Amino acid sequence: MKYLVVFALLLTAVAGTSAQVPSHAPTGTATQTVLPPNPFQVSDQPVARVNGAVLTDRDLLREMLLIFPYARQHNGFPKNQEAAIRQGALQMIVFEELVYQEAQRRKLMVPAQRLAQAEADFKGQFHSAEEYRQYLRLEVGGSEKTVEDRIRRSLLIEQVLKSDVETKSRLTAEQVRTFYDKNPTRFEVPESYRFQTISILPPQNPSAEQQKEGLRRAEEALKQAKETKTYQEFGLLAEKISDDDFRVNMGDHKAVDKDKLPPQVVKAFTTMKPGQVSALIQIEQAYTIVRLDTHTLARKKSFDEVKADLKAELEKATYERLRSDLDKKLRASAKVEIL
């Protein structure tokens, strides 16, 4: 599960620190995040109340570490992102508490077998029995019962999200196909060309002599370019003599839509086949030589080409919408205090 994986990653990232778990475990399962030492001091001070339930800076920090798990390597959170990370984490821990309280209101239960498996999974994340005992001492006063309660809480959150969000966000093949059929222009691929260039660029406000020298260089470049036989040969030449920024990538422009190219280049392409090198193309006072790699005609992607990615995209969007709707619904009848 997501948070079990995240926990394992964080445990590795903060190796050497004591393993700890949140008093309010994150959504998804009984996953816990390791709290590193400085600069991540916590005092268990309240940061929010949700219908009277207190959430602390310890809960907040763990959620922030889930959002930015590289904080230890960076000796803290990036200053230009810290406020946004904190705000996102605060919203998440409030949401999870609201979902947990909704699970209690519905009188949901966790099957004993599911709870036992989650406990085993959680304990299995510690590198040793001693590390787990250290966690018990530092975080929960040695109480196995507290660990069980926190794991149960996380599983109850998971139940509500699965029934109200995850299951409802799944789409059938027919629903995905309907979206495809109703949005045909979205799947149109414009005509494009993939090509390499060698460019000879003049200085700013070139003199007549500089223009003459530029033409001489361009003609010499064209002579060498015409002698190349492969992508590799043309690319190495571009790296050596071209003035444009694409020289660092073998002169390769990748695929460019036809309507984004200068008309002089498009005109040259109309008479070329893949692998051919153009004559000199003058654009204002610059000279360009192009080698055509591929020409792709405009077309519409078939449903079979896009269905897998489209299904994943639509389900993700549906999941986020349903999750947001659930958040709004729960907040509407709750008392949430940000401290």
Phi and psi in degrees as GROMACS dihedral restraints (atoms count N, CA, C in turn):
[ dihedral_restraints ]
;  ai    aj    ak    al  type     phi  dphi    fc
    3     4     5     6     1   -53.5    20    10
    4     5     6     7     1   -52.4    20    10
    6     7     8     9     1   -75.6    20    10
    7     8     9    10     1   -24.0    20    10
    9    10    11    12     1   -66.5    20    10
   10    11    12    13     1   -39.3    20    10
   12    13    14    15     1   -65.5    20    10
   13    14    15    16     1   -46.1    20    10
   15    16    17    18     1   -58.5    20    10
   16    17    18    19     1   -41.6    20    10
   18    19    20    21     1   -61.4    20    10
   19    20    21    22     1   -44.0    20    10
   21    22    23    24     1   -61.8    20    10
   22    23    24    25     1   -39.8    20    10
   24    25    26    27     1   -65.7    20    10
   25    26    27    28     1   -42.2    20    10
   27    28    29    30     1   -69.2    20    10
   28    29    30    31     1   -34.9    20    10
   30    31    32    33     1   -61.6    20    10
   31    32    33    34     1   -38.9    20    10
   33    34    35    36     1   -68.9    20    10
   34    35    36    37     1   -40.9    20    10
   36    37    38    39     1   -65.6    20    10
   37    38    39    40     1   -30.3    20    10
   39    40    41    42     1  -114.5    20    10
   40    41    42    43     1    35.1    20    10
   42    43    44    45     1   -53.0    20    10
   43    44    45    46     1   138.1    20    10
   45    46    47    48     1   102.9    20    10
   46    47    48    49     1   -13.0    20    10
   48    49    50    51     1  -101.1    20    10
   49    50    51    52     1   166.7    20    10
   51    52    53    54     1   -75.7    20    10
   52    53    54    55     1   140.5    20    10
   54    55    56    57     1   -76.8    20    10
   55    56    57    58     1   131.9    20    10
   57    58    59    60     1  -139.0    20    10
   58    59    60    61     1   158.5    20    10
   60    61    62    63     1  -127.2    20    10
   61    62    63    64     1   154.8    20    10
   63    64    65    66     1   -76.2    20    10
   64    65    66    67     1   151.2    20    10
   66    67    68    69     1   -70.3    20    10
   67    68    69    70     1   -20.7    20    10
   69    70    71    72     1  -127.3    20    10
   70    71    72    73     1    96.4    20    10
   72    73    74    75     1   -66.4    20    10
   73    74    75    76     1   150.4    20    10
   75    76    77    78     1   -71.0    20    10
   76    77    78    79     1   161.6    20    10
   78    79    80    81     1   -62.0    20    10
   79    80    81    82     1   143.3    20    10
   81    82    83    84     1   121.7    20    10
   82    83    84    85     1   -45.2    20    10
   84    85    86    87     1  -174.9    20    10
   85    86    87    88     1  -172.1    20    10
   87    88    89    90     1   -83.0    20    10
   88    89    90    91     1    53.9    20    10
   90    91    92    93     1   -89.3    20    10
   91    92    93    94     1   144.0    20    10
   93    94    95    96     1  -127.3    20    10
   94    95    96    97     1   152.6    20    10
   96    97    98    99     1  -113.1    20    10
   97    98    99   100     1   140.2    20    10
   99   100   101   102     1   -75.9    20    10
  100   101   102   103     1   133.4    20    10
  102   103   104   105     1   -97.0    20    10
  103   104   105   106     1   114.8    20    10
  105   106   107   108     1   -76.8    20    10
  106   107   108   109     1   168.5    20    10
  108   109   110   111     1   -75.7    20    10
  109   110   111   112     1  -155.2    20    10
  111   112   113   114     1   -42.5    20    10
  112   113   114   115     1   141.6    20    10
  114   115   116   117     1   -92.0    20    10
  115   116   117   118     1    28.0    20    10
  117   118   119   120     1  -105.3    20    10
  118   119   120   121     1    56.9    20    10
  120   121   122   123     1   -72.5    20    10
  121   122   123   124     1   138.6    20    10
  123   124   125   126     1  -127.5    20    10
  124   125   126   127     1   152.0    20    10
  126   127   128   129     1  -125.6    20    10
  127   128   129   130     1     5.5    20    10
  129   130   131   132     1    60.4    20    10
  130   131   132   133     1    28.9    20    10
  132   133   134   135     1   -78.9    20    10
  133   134   135   136     1   142.7    20    10
  135   136   137   138     1   -63.2    20    10
  136   137   138   139     1   138.5    20    10
  138   139   140   141     1  -116.4    20    10
  139   140   141   142     1   -17.2    20    10
  141   142   143   144     1  -162.8    20    10
  142   143   144   145     1   155.3    20    10
  144   145   146   147     1  -125.6    20    10
  145   146   147   148     1   134.4    20    10
  147   148   149   150     1  -123.5    20    10
  148   149   150   151     1   104.5    20    10
  150   151   152   153     1    51.1    20    10
  151   152   153   154     1    38.6    20    10
  153   154   155   156     1    93.1    20    10
  154   155   156   157     1   -19.5    20    10
  156   157   158   159     1   -75.3    20    10
  157   158   159   160     1   132.3    20    10
  159   160   161   162     1   -94.8    20    10
  160   161   162   163     1   131.4    20    10
  162   163   164   165     1  -110.8    20    10
  163   164   165   166     1   138.0    20    10
  165   166   167   168     1  -112.3    20    10
  166   167   168   169     1   174.3    20    10
  168   169   170   171     1   -65.9    20    10
  169   170   171   172     1   -20.5    20    10
  171   172   173   174     1   -68.5    20    10
  172   173   174   175     1   -44.9    20    10
  174   175   176   177     1   -60.3    20    10
  175   176   177   178     1   -43.5    20    10
  177   178   179   180     1   -63.4    20    10
  178   179   180   181     1   -44.8    20    10
  180   181   182   183     1   -62.3    20    10
  181   182   183   184     1   -41.8    20    10
  183   184   185   186     1   -62.3    20    10
  184   185   186   187     1   -39.7    20    10
  186   187   188   189     1   -68.3    20    10
  187   188   189   190     1   -36.7    20    10
  189   190   191   192     1   -62.5    20    10
  190   191   192   193     1   -36.4    20    10
  192   193   194   195     1   -71.2    20    10
  193   194   195   196     1   -27.5    20    10
  195   196   197   198     1   -68.9    20    10
  196   197   198   199     1   -37.3    20    10
  198   199   200   201     1   -72.0    20    10
  199   200   201   202     1   -41.6    20    10
  201   202   203   204     1  -129.8    20    10
  202   203   204   205     1    83.5    20    10
  204   205   206   207     1   -73.3    20    10
  205   206   207   208     1    -2.7    20    10
  207   208   209   210     1   -98.6    20    10
  208   209   210   211     1    17.0    20    10
  210   211   212   213     1   -62.2    20    10
  211   212   213   214     1   -35.8    20    10
  213   214   215   216     1   -65.3    20    10
  214   215   216   217     1   -44.7    20    10
  216   217   218   219     1   -61.4    20    10
  217   218   219   220     1   -31.3    20    10
  219   220   221   222     1   -91.9    20    10
  220   221   222   223     1     5.1    20    10
  222   223   224   225     1    56.5    20    10
  223   224   225   226     1    42.0    20    10
  225   226   227   228     1   127.2    20    10
  226   227   228   229     1  -174.0    20    10
  228   229   230   231     1   -91.4    20    10
  229   230   231   232     1   146.6    20    10
  231   232   233   234     1   -56.3    20    10
  232   233   234   235     1   129.8    20    10
  234   235   236   237     1   -58.2    20    10
  235   236   237   238     1   -36.7    20    10
  237   238   239   240     1   -78.7    20    10
  238   239   240   241     1    -5.2    20    10
  240   241   242   243     1  -120.1    20    10
  241   242   243   244     1   -11.4    20    10
  243   244   245   246     1   -60.1    20    10
  244   245   246   247     1   -43.0    20    10
  246   247   248   249     1   -62.5    20    10
  247   248   249   250     1   -41.9    20    10
  249   250   251   252     1   -68.3    20    10
  250   251   252   253     1   -39.3    20    10
  252   253   254   255     1   -63.3    20    10
  253   254   255   256     1   -43.8    20    10
  255   256   257   258     1   -63.2    20    10
  256   257   258   259     1   -44.4    20    10
  258   259   260   261     1   -63.8    20    10
  259   260   261   262     1   -42.4    20    10
  261   262   263   264     1   -63.4    20    10
  262   263   264   265     1   -40.4    20    10
  264   265   266   267     1   -66.8    20    10
  265   266   267   268     1   -39.4    20    10
  267   268   269   270     1   -64.2    20    10
  268   269   270   271     1   -43.1    20    10
  270   271   272   273     1   -62.0    20    10
  271   272   273   274     1   -38.0    20    10
  273   274   275   276     1   -68.3    20    10
  274   275   276   277     1   -45.8    20    10
  276   277   278   279     1   -68.2    20    10
  277   278   279   280     1   -31.8    20    10
  279   280   281   282     1   -67.0    20    10
  280   281   282   283     1   -44.9    20    10
  282   283   284   285     1   -59.1    20    10
  283   284   285   286     1   -45.1    20    10
  285   286   287   288     1   -64.2    20    10
  286   287   288   289     1   -37.5    20    10
  288   289   290   291     1   -66.2    20    10
  289   290   291   292     1   -39.6    20    10
  291   292   293   294     1   -62.7    20    10
  292   293   294   295     1   -41.1    20    10
  294   295   296   297     1   -66.6    20    10
  295   296   297   298     1   -41.2    20    10
  297   298   299   300     1   -60.7    20    10
  298   299   300   301     1   -44.0    20    10
  300   301   302   303     1   -65.8    20    10
  301   302   303   304     1   -33.1    20    10
  303   304   305   306     1   -66.7    20    10
  304   305   306   307     1   -38.9    20    10
  306   307   308   309     1   -61.6    20    10
  307   308   309   310     1   -39.9    20    10
  309   310   311   312     1   -66.0    20    10
  310   311   312   313     1   -41.6    20    10
  312   313   314   315     1   -60.8    20    10
  313   314   315   316     1   -36.2    20    10
  315   316   317   318     1   -80.5    20    10
  316   317   318   319     1    -5.3    20    10
  318   319   320   321     1    59.2    20    10
  319   320   321   322     1    41.9    20    10
  321   322   323   324     1   -72.7    20    10
  322   323   324   325     1   152.3    20    10
  324   325   326   327     1  -126.8    20    10
  325   326   327   328     1   153.3    20    10
  327   328   329   330     1  -104.8    20    10
  328   329   330   331     1   121.3    20    10
  330   331   332   333     1   -56.9    20    10
  331   332   333   334     1   142.1    20    10
  333   334   335   336     1   -57.3    20    10
  334   335   336   337     1   -40.9    20    10
  336   337   338   339     1   -64.9    20    10
  337   338   339   340     1   -40.1    20    10
  339   340   341   342     1   -65.5    20    10
  340   341   342   343     1   -40.3    20    10
  342   343   344   345     1   -64.8    20    10
  343   344   345   346     1   -43.8    20    10
  345   346   347   348     1   -62.4    20    10
  346   347   348   349     1   -40.3    20    10
  348   349   350   351     1   -66.1    20    10
  349   350   351   352     1   -41.4    20    10
  351   352   353   354     1   -64.5    20    10
  352   353   354   355     1   -38.8    20    10
  354   355   356   357     1   -63.3    20    10
  355   356   357   358     1   -42.5    20    10
  357   358   359   360     1   -64.5    20    10
  358   359   360   361     1   -41.4    20    10
  360   361   362   363     1   -62.6    20    10
  361   362   363   364     1   -42.0    20    10
  363   364   365   366     1   -63.9    20    10
  364   365   366   367     1   -48.9    20    10
  366   367   368   369     1   -64.0    20    10
  367   368   369   370     1   -31.9    20    10
  369   370   371   372     1   -67.3    20    10
  370   371   372   373     1   -13.4    20    10
  372   373   374   375     1   -78.5    20    10
  373   374   375   376     1   -20.8    20    10
  375   376   377   378     1   -74.8    20    10
  376   377   378   379     1   145.2    20    10
  378   379   380   381     1   -73.2    20    10
  379   380   381   382     1   -21.5    20    10
  381   382   383   384     1  -157.7    20    10
  382   383   384   385     1   165.2    20    10
  384   385   386   387     1   -64.3    20    10
  385   386   387   388     1   -34.8    20    10
  387   388   389   390     1   -65.8    20    10
  388   389   390   391     1   -39.0    20    10
  390   391   392   393     1   -62.6    20    10
  391   392   393   394     1   -41.1    20    10
  393   394   395   396     1   -65.7    20    10
  394   395   396   397     1   -41.3    20    10
  396   397   398   399     1   -62.7    20    10
  397   398   399   400     1   -36.8    20    10
  399   400   401   402     1   -64.2    20    10
  400   401   402   403     1   -42.2    20    10
  402   403   404   405     1   -58.3    20    10
  403   404   405   406     1   -45.9    20    10
  405   406   407   408     1   -59.4    20    10
  406   407   408   409     1   -42.8    20    10
  408   409   410   411     1   -66.4    20    10
  409   410   411   412     1   -46.2    20    10
  411   412   413   414     1   -79.6    20    10
  412   413   414   415     1   -32.6    20    10
  414   415   416   417     1  -103.9    20    10
  415   416   417   418     1   -36.9    20    10
  417   418   419   420     1  -128.1    20    10
  418   419   420   421     1    21.3    20    10
  420   421   422   423     1    59.6    20    10
  421   422   423   424     1    29.6    20    10
  423   424   425   426     1    78.8    20    10
  424   425   426   427     1     9.5    20    10
  426   427   428   429     1   -90.6    20    10
  427   428   429   430     1   110.3    20    10
  429   430   431   432     1   -66.8    20    10
  430   431   432   433     1   -29.8    20    10
  432   433   434   435     1   -63.9    20    10
  433   434   435   436     1   -38.7    20    10
  435   436   437   438     1   -64.2    20    10
  436   437   438   439     1   -40.4    20    10
  438   439   440   441     1   -59.7    20    10
  439   440   441   442     1   -46.8    20    10
  441   442   443   444     1   -60.1    20    10
  442   443   444   445     1   -42.6    20    10
  444   445   446   447     1   -62.7    20    10
  445   446   447   448     1   -40.6    20    10
  447   448   449   450     1   -70.0    20    10
  448   449   450   451     1   -36.8    20    10
  450   451   452   453     1   -66.7    20    10
  451   452   453   454     1   -42.3    20    10
  453   454   455   456     1   -60.1    20    10
  454   455   456   457     1   -42.5    20    10
  456   457   458   459     1   -57.7    20    10
  457   458   459   460     1   -46.1    20    10
  459   460   461   462     1   -63.5    20    10
  460   461   462   463     1   -40.0    20    10
  462   463   464   465     1   -68.3    20    10
  463   464   465   466     1   -32.7    20    10
  465   466   467   468     1   -67.7    20    10
  466   467   468   469     1   -39.8    20    10
  468   469   470   471     1   -59.4    20    10
  469   470   471   472     1   -44.3    20    10
  471   472   473   474     1   -59.5    20    10
  472   473   474   475     1   -40.5    20    10
  474   475   476   477     1   -60.9    20    10
  475   476   477   478     1   -46.7    20    10
  477   478   479   480     1   -64.5    20    10
  478   479   480   481     1   -44.3    20    10
  480   481   482   483     1   -65.0    20    10
  481   482   483   484     1   -35.9    20    10
  483   484   485   486     1   -66.8    20    10
  484   485   486   487     1   -43.2    20    10
  486   487   488   489     1   -76.1    20    10
  487   488   489   490     1   -37.8    20    10
  489   490   491   492     1   -93.7    20    10
  490   491   492   493     1   -20.2    20    10
  492   493   494   495     1  -126.0    20    10
  493   494   495   496     1   -60.8    20    10
  495   496   497   498     1   -61.3    20    10
  496   497   498   499     1   -52.7    20    10
  498   499   500   501     1   -62.6    20    10
  499   500   501   502     1   -41.5    20    10
  501   502   503   504     1   -71.7    20    10
  502   503   504   505     1   -18.0    20    10
  504   505   506   507     1   -86.0    20    10
  505   506   507   508     1    -8.7    20    10
  507   508   509   510     1   -73.1    20    10
  508   509   510   511     1   135.8    20    10
  510   511   512   513     1  -114.6    20    10
  511   512   513   514     1   146.3    20    10
  513   514   515   516     1   -82.3    20    10
  514   515   516   517     1   164.4    20    10
  516   517   518   519     1   -60.9    20    10
  517   518   519   520     1   -33.9    20    10
  519   520   521   522     1   -66.3    20    10
  520   521   522   523     1   -38.9    20    10
  522   523   524   525     1   -66.3    20    10
  523   524   525   526     1   -40.1    20    10
  525   526   527   528     1   -65.9    20    10
  526   527   528   529     1   -41.9    20    10
  528   529   530   531     1   -63.2    20    10
  529   530   531   532     1   -39.4    20    10
  531   532   533   534     1   -60.6    20    10
  532   533   534   535     1   -42.8    20    10
  534   535   536   537     1   -62.4    20    10
  535   536   537   538     1   -42.4    20    10
  537   538   539   540     1   -59.8    20    10
  538   539   540   541     1   -46.0    20    10
  540   541   542   543     1   -68.0    20    10
  541   542   543   544     1   -32.2    20    10
  543   544   545   546     1   -83.5    20    10
  544   545   546   547     1    -9.8    20    10
  546   547   548   549     1  -129.9    20    10
  547   548   549   550     1    59.5    20    10
  549   550   551   552     1   -62.9    20    10
  550   551   552   553     1   -36.8    20    10
  552   553   554   555     1   -66.8    20    10
  553   554   555   556     1   -25.1    20    10
  555   556   557   558     1   -64.3    20    10
  556   557   558   559     1   -25.7    20    10
  558   559   560   561     1  -105.3    20    10
  559   560   561   562     1    12.3    20    10
  561   562   563   564     1   -81.6    20    10
  562   563   564   565     1   134.8    20    10
  564   565   566   567     1  -107.0    20    10
  565   566   567   568     1   119.7    20    10
  567   568   569   570     1   -71.8    20    10
  568   569   570   571     1   160.0    20    10
  570   571   572   573     1   -60.9    20    10
  571   572   573   574     1   136.8    20    10
  573   574   575   576     1  -146.9    20    10
  574   575   576   577     1   163.8    20    10
  576   577   578   579     1  -130.9    20    10
  577   578   579   580     1   139.7    20    10
  579   580   581   582     1  -110.5    20    10
  580   581   582   583     1   132.6    20    10
  582   583   584   585     1  -157.1    20    10
  583   584   585   586     1   167.8    20    10
  585   586   587   588     1  -116.4    20    10
  586   587   588   589     1   155.0    20    10
  588   589   590   591     1  -133.7    20    10
  589   590   591   592     1   151.5    20    10
  591   592   593   594     1  -124.7    20    10
  592   593   594   595     1   121.9    20    10
  594   595   596   597     1  -120.7    20    10
  595   596   597   598     1   139.4    20    10
  597   598   599   600     1  -113.3    20    10
  598   599   600   601     1   109.6    20    10
  600   601   602   603     1  -104.2    20    10
  601   602   603   604     1   137.0    20    10
  603   604   605   606     1   -82.1    20    10
  604   605   606   607     1   161.4    20    10
  606   607   608   609     1   -69.7    20    10
  607   608   609   610     1   167.6    20    10
  609   610   611   612     1   -67.0    20    10
  610   611   612   613     1   134.5    20    10
  612   613   614   615     1    50.0    20    10
  613   614   615   616     1    61.4    20    10
  615   616   617   618     1   -68.5    20    10
  616   617   618   619     1   146.4    20    10
  618   619   620   621     1   -78.3    20    10
  619   620   621   622     1   171.3    20    10
  621   622   623   624     1   -60.2    20    10
  622   623   624   625     1   -38.4    20    10
  624   625   626   627     1   -66.5    20    10
  625   626   627   628     1   -39.8    20    10
  627   628   629   630     1   -67.1    20    10
  628   629   630   631     1   -36.8    20    10
  630   631   632   633     1   -64.0    20    10
  631   632   633   634     1   -39.5    20    10
  633   634   635   636     1   -64.8    20    10
  634   635   636   637     1   -41.9    20    10
  636   637   638   639     1   -66.2    20    10
  637   638   639   640     1   -37.0    20    10
  639   640   641   642     1   -62.7    20    10
  640   641   642   643     1   -41.4    20    10
  642   643   644   645     1   -66.0    20    10
  643   644   645   646     1   -39.1    20    10
  645   646   647   648     1   -61.8    20    10
  646   647   648   649     1   -44.3    20    10
  648   649   650   651     1   -63.1    20    10
  649   650   651   652     1   -41.6    20    10
  651   652   653   654     1   -64.2    20    10
  652   653   654   655     1   -41.1    20    10
  654   655   656   657     1   -65.4    20    10
  655   656   657   658     1   -38.8    20    10
  657   658   659   660     1   -66.8    20    10
  658   659   660   661     1   -40.1    20    10
  660   661   662   663     1   -63.2    20    10
  661   662   663   664     1   -39.9    20    10
  663   664   665   666     1   -63.9    20    10
  664   665   666   667     1   -41.6    20    10
  666   667   668   669     1   -58.9    20    10
  667   668   669   670     1   -44.6    20    10
  669   670   671   672     1   -68.7    20    10
  670   671   672   673     1   -39.6    20    10
  672   673   674   675     1   -63.8    20    10
  673   674   675   676     1   -38.0    20    10
  675   676   677   678     1   -66.5    20    10
  676   677   678   679     1   -21.3    20    10
  678   679   680   681     1   -83.0    20    10
  679   680   681   682     1   -13.3    20    10
  681   682   683   684     1   -76.0    20    10
  682   683   684   685     1   149.2    20    10
  684   685   686   687     1  -117.3    20    10
  685   686   687   688     1   -16.3    20    10
  687   688   689   690     1  -134.9    20    10
  688   689   690   691     1   166.8    20    10
  690   691   692   693     1   -53.9    20    10
  691   692   693   694     1   -45.2    20    10
  693   694   695   696     1   -63.3    20    10
  694   695   696   697     1   -45.7    20    10
  696   697   698   699     1   -64.8    20    10
  697   698   699   700     1   -44.8    20    10
  699   700   701   702     1   -63.3    20    10
  700   701   702   703     1   -42.4    20    10
  702   703   704   705     1   -63.0    20    10
  703   704   705   706     1   -42.0    20    10
  705   706   707   708     1   -65.1    20    10
  706   707   708   709     1   -36.6    20    10
  708   709   710   711     1   -66.2    20    10
  709   710   711   712     1   -41.5    20    10
  711   712   713   714     1   -59.4    20    10
  712   713   714   715     1   -43.0    20    10
  714   715   716   717     1   -60.6    20    10
  715   716   717   718     1   -31.9    20    10
  717   718   719   720     1   -82.9    20    10
  718   719   720   721     1   -40.4    20    10
  720   721   722   723     1  -122.1    20    10
  721   722   723   724     1   -13.7    20    10
  723   724   725   726     1   -73.2    20    10
  724   725   726   727     1   148.8    20    10
  726   727   728   729     1   -97.6    20    10
  727   728   729   730     1   -12.1    20    10
  729   730   731   732     1   -85.4    20    10
  730   731   732   733     1   165.6    20    10
  732   733   734   735     1   -67.8    20    10
  733   734   735   736     1   -18.7    20    10
  735   736   737   738     1   -74.4    20    10
  736   737   738   739     1    -7.1    20    10
  738   739   740   741     1   -61.0    20    10
  739   740   741   742     1   -27.8    20    10
  741   742   743   744     1   -75.0    20    10
  742   743   744   745     1    -8.2    20    10
  744   745   746   747     1  -123.9    20    10
  745   746   747   748     1    42.8    20    10
  747   748   749   750     1    61.6    20    10
  748   749   750   751     1    22.0    20    10
  750   751   752   753     1    72.4    20    10
  751   752   753   754     1     8.2    20    10
  753   754   755   756     1   -81.5    20    10
  754   755   756   757     1   124.9    20    10
  756   757   758   759     1   -97.1    20    10
  757   758   759   760     1     2.3    20    10
  759   760   761   762     1    56.7    20    10
  760   761   762   763     1  -152.3    20    10
  762   763   764   765     1   -90.8    20    10
  763   764   765   766     1   127.9    20    10
  765   766   767   768     1  -124.2    20    10
  766   767   768   769     1   131.6    20    10
  768   769   770   771     1   -60.2    20    10
  769   770   771   772     1   142.2    20    10
  771   772   773   774     1   -55.9    20    10
  772   773   774   775     1   -41.7    20    10
  774   775   776   777     1   -73.8    20    10
  775   776   777   778     1    -3.1    20    10
  777   778   779   780     1  -102.0    20    10
  778   779   780   781     1     2.3    20    10
  780   781   782   783     1   -99.2    20    10
  781   782   783   784     1   150.1    20    10
  783   784   785   786     1   -60.2    20    10
  784   785   786   787     1   143.6    20    10
  786   787   788   789     1   -59.6    20    10
  787   788   789   790     1   -30.4    20    10
  789   790   791   792     1   -63.6    20    10
  790   791   792   793     1   -37.7    20    10
  792   793   794   795     1   -72.0    20    10
  793   794   795   796     1   -42.6    20    10
  795   796   797   798     1   -61.5    20    10
  796   797   798   799     1   -41.2    20    10
  798   799   800   801     1   -60.0    20    10
  799   800   801   802     1   -41.9    20    10
  801   802   803   804     1   -64.0    20    10
  802   803   804   805     1   -40.4    20    10
  804   805   806   807     1   -64.8    20    10
  805   806   807   808     1   -28.1    20    10
  807   808   809   810     1   -64.7    20    10
  808   809   810   811     1   -19.7    20    10
  810   811   812   813     1  -109.8    20    10
  811   812   813   814     1     8.4    20    10
  813   814   815   816     1  -110.8    20    10
  814   815   816   817     1   154.2    20    10
  816   817   818   819     1  -111.9    20    10
  817   818   819   820     1   155.6    20    10
  819   820   821   822     1   -52.2    20    10
  820   821   822   823     1   133.3    20    10
  822   823   824   825     1    97.2    20    10
  823   824   825   826     1   -13.3    20    10
  825   826   827   828     1   -84.8    20    10
  826   827   828   829     1   153.9    20    10
  828   829   830   831     1  -110.7    20    10
  829   830   831   832     1   135.0    20    10
  831   832   833   834     1   -77.3    20    10
  832   833   834   835     1   173.0    20    10
  834   835   836   837     1   -77.8    20    10
  835   836   837   838     1  -178.5    20    10
  837   838   839   840     1   -65.0    20    10
  838   839   840   841     1   134.4    20    10
  840   841   842   843     1  -114.7    20    10
  841   842   843   844     1   118.3    20    10
  843   844   845   846     1   -96.9    20    10
  844   845   846   847     1   125.8    20    10
  846   847   848   849     1  -124.6    20    10
  847   848   849   850     1   105.4    20    10
  849   850   851   852     1    57.6    20    10
  850   851   852   853     1  -118.4    20    10
  852   853   854   855     1  -105.0    20    10
  853   854   855   856     1     8.0    20    10
  855   856   857   858     1  -101.0    20    10
  856   857   858   859     1   156.1    20    10
  858   859   860   861     1  -121.0    20    10
  859   860   861   862     1   136.6    20    10
  861   862   863   864     1  -131.1    20    10
  862   863   864   865     1   143.6    20    10
  864   865   866   867     1  -119.4    20    10
  865   866   867   868     1   130.0    20    10
  867   868   869   870     1  -117.3    20    10
  868   869   870   871     1   144.4    20    10
  870   871   872   873     1  -117.0    20    10
  871   872   873   874     1   117.7    20    10
  873   874   875   876     1   -77.6    20    10
  874   875   876   877     1   128.2    20    10
  876   877   878   879     1   -96.8    20    10
  877   878   879   880     1   -61.3    20    10
  879   880   881   882     1  -141.4    20    10
  880   881   882   883     1   149.5    20    10
  882   883   884   885     1  -120.8    20    10
  883   884   885   886     1   117.5    20    10
  885   886   887   888     1  -109.6    20    10
  886   887   888   889     1   121.8    20    10
  888   889   890   891     1   -75.4    20    10
  889   890   891   892     1   155.5    20    10
  891   892   893   894     1   -62.9    20    10
  892   893   894   895     1   140.6    20    10
  894   895   896   897     1  -161.4    20    10
  895   896   897   898     1   172.7    20    10
  897   898   899   900     1  -109.7    20    10
  898   899   900   901     1   129.9    20    10
  900   901   902   903     1   -64.8    20    10
  901   902   903   904     1   139.1    20    10
  903   904   905   906     1   -74.0    20    10
  904   905   906   907     1   161.1    20    10
  906   907   908   909     1   -61.9    20    10
  907   908   909   910     1   -38.6    20    10
  909   910   911   912     1   -62.2    20    10
  910   911   912   913     1   -32.8    20    10
  912   913   914   915     1   -67.3    20    10
  913   914   915   916     1   -36.0    20    10
  915   916   917   918     1  -107.4    20    10
  916   917   918   919     1   -11.2    20    10
  918   919   920   921     1   -60.4    20    10
  919   920   921   922     1   -38.8    20    10
  921   922   923   924     1   -66.6    20    10
  922   923   924   925     1   -51.3    20    10
  924   925   926   927     1   -66.5    20    10
  925   926   927   928     1   -38.4    20    10
  927   928   929   930     1   -65.2    20    10
  928   929   930   931     1   -42.2    20    10
  930   931   932   933     1   -60.1    20    10
  931   932   933   934     1   -46.5    20    10
  933   934   935   936     1   -61.9    20    10
  934   935   936   937     1   -41.4    20    10
  936   937   938   939     1   -65.0    20    10
  937   938   939   940     1   -46.4    20    10
  939   940   941   942     1   -67.7    20    10
  940   941   942   943     1   -38.1    20    10
  942   943   944   945     1   -67.0    20    10
  943   944   945   946     1   -38.4    20    10
  945   946   947   948     1   -63.6    20    10
  946   947   948   949     1   -44.7    20    10
  948   949   950   951     1   -63.0    20    10
  949   950   951   952     1   -40.2    20    10
  951   952   953   954     1   -65.8    20    10
  952   953   954   955     1   -42.0    20    10
  954   955   956   957     1   -58.6    20    10
  955   956   957   958     1   -47.7    20    10
  957   958   959   960     1   -64.5    20    10
  958   959   960   961     1   -37.3    20    10
  960   961   962   963     1   -66.8    20    10
  961   962   963   964     1   -45.7    20    10
  963   964   965   966     1   -65.9    20    10
  964   965   966   967     1   -37.9    20    10
  966   967   968   969     1   -64.7    20    10
  967   968   969   970     1   -42.6    20    10
  969   970   971   972     1   -64.4    20    10
  970   971   972   973     1   -40.5    20    10
  972   973   974   975     1   -62.9    20    10
  973   974   975   976     1   -40.7    20    10
  975   976   977   978     1   -64.4    20    10
  976   977   978   979     1   -41.7    20    10
  978   979   980   981     1   -59.0    20    10
  979   980   981   982     1   -48.0    20    10
  981   982   983   984     1   -63.2    20    10
  982   983   984   985     1   -41.4    20    10
  984   985   986   987     1   -63.0    20    10
  985   986   987   988     1   -45.1    20    10
  987   988   989   990     1   -69.7    20    10
  988   989   990   991     1   -37.1    20    10
  990   991   992   993     1   -68.8    20    10
  991   992   993   994     1   -29.1    20    10
  993   994   995   996     1   -60.1    20    10
  994   995   996   997     1   -30.4    20    10
  996   997   998   999     1  -112.9    20    10
  997   998   999  1000     1    15.8    20    10
  999  1000  1001  1002     1  -113.0    20    10
 1000  1001  1002  1003     1   160.7    20    10
 1002  1003  1004  1005     1  -108.6    20    10
 1003  1004  1005  1006     1   107.0    20    10
 1005  1006  1007  1008     1  -113.0    20    10
 1006  1007  1008  1009     1   122.1    20    10
 1008  1009  1010  1011     1  -116.8    20    10
 1009  1010  1011  1012     1   123.1    20    10
 1011  1012  1013  1014     1   -95.2    20    10
 1012  1013  1014  1015     1   120.3    20    10
